[in-house]
Amino acid sequence: MIYKCKYFKIKELVSPLVYRKFGDFAWKFFDEDVLSDLDTIREYHAARIVINDWAWGGSLKQCGLRCNKDDLVASKKDVYCSAHIMGKGFDLHSDNIPKLYNDVEFLIKNKRLKKIRRIESQQTTKNAWCHVDTFQANTIPEIFFA
């Protein structure tokens, strides 16, 4: 049996193009430990977290898994590899981004997450979202600048 998130539906984790092409099959694109980490973050944060909200009329469409035809990827003129196109990166949105950022940092430092190790710097994201991913890290957590 494949792992499905307790707090996120597949439409929240993938772009509309990915969902239209693959539907619920898209659950298989994700490592179950990454999905479990998203649930752990949500439980620890104890407040609503949004990744993509396109399915209910929102504007967030490419904050989870992106494909080669999604605007953010298709517009690239050079080679482009990101955690998002591998199903290993997510832009998390919350009403309290600084708290979410601190919660994720705490979970990583205290080894409560299985795969997520990196957080994009708050300076880069301007507290508009909290990017997390599973890329290898030089420090735990690794705070990187995009």
N, C-alpha and C positions, 0 to 999 in steps of 0.2 A: 504494500500500500504506500502511495506517495504522501509525503508530508504536505499539508496545506496550512497556511497561517490561520491562527485563531482570530486575529484582529484585522487582517487585510484580505480583501477579495482579489482575485486574479486581475480584475480590471484596474485595481489600484496599483498594481505592480508592473504593468506593461503599458506600452503606448496603444492608442486606438488601432493603429495599423497591425501591430502584433496580435492584438485580441481578435480583430476581424479575420485574420488569416488562420490563427491557431486555436482560438477559444480557450477552453479549459485545459487543452493539451499543453498550454504554455507553463503550467505548474512544473512540468518536467524539465524546463530550461533552468531551474534554480536548484542550487545545492540545498539540501534540507537543513543543514546547519545554518545557512544564511537566513533562511525563512524562520527558523527557530530563534535566531538572534533578533530579528525584527520583532517577534512576539515578546522576547525578553525586554527589549528596549521599551516597547509599549507598556508592558506591565510595570516596569520600574518607573517610567515617566508618569504613570497614573493619570494621563490626560490624552485627549484625542491627538493622534498624529495622522497627517495626510501625506501621501506620496503623490499619486495622481488622482485628480477629481473630475476628469473629463466625462466619466460615465454618468455623473449626476449634474452636468451642465457647467462644471468649472473650467478653468483655463489651464490647469496643470496636466500636461500630456506626455512629457518626456522626462519625468523625474525618477523613473525606474528603468526597466529594460527598454532600450532603444534599438531599432533595427536600421539597416542600411538605407531604407527609404524614408525614415523620419527626418524632418527638416534639419534638426541639429546635426545630424550625421551626413545627410546628403549634400549639405551646403559646404562641407569641408573640401578644400582644394588640395590638401596634402594628406598623407597617410594619417589615419586617426584611429587610435586604440584607446578605449576608456573602460573603466569598470562597468559603466552603464551598458555598453554593448555586449558585455559578457554576462550580464545578470548578476554582477557582483558589487554594484554601486547604486546608492539610492539618495535622493534629496528628500529629507524629512522636513515637514512643515508642521508647526505647532503655534498656538497662541503665545507661547513663551519660549522662543528660540534659545535665549541664554540658558534657561533651566534645562532644556532638552540637550543642548550641547554639553553642559556640565554632567547631566545624567549619563550620557553616552561615554564621556571621558571616564567617569567613575566606573562604569561597567567594564570598560576595557582594562583599566588599571587593576581592577580587582578580579580579573580573569573570569568574569561572569558571561562573556560572549565567546562563542566557539571559533568564529571566523572573522568577524569585523574587528579591524585593528587600526584603521586610519580615519581621521576626521579632517575635513577641509577647514582651514583657518577661518575664524569668524571675521577677520579683517577682509578676507577675500569675498565672503558671502554677504557681508554687510548685515548679518543677522536676519537675512531673508529666508534662509533654510539652513539645515544642518546636513551636509553631505557626509556619508559614511561609506566605506568600502572595505574589501577584503584583500587588497593588494598587500604584498609583503611589506613589512614595516621595519625600519631601522631602530625605532624606539617604540615603546608601548606606553600609551598610544602614540602614533606618529601624527603630528599636526602638520599638514602640508599646505603650501600656498599654490593655488592654481594659476 
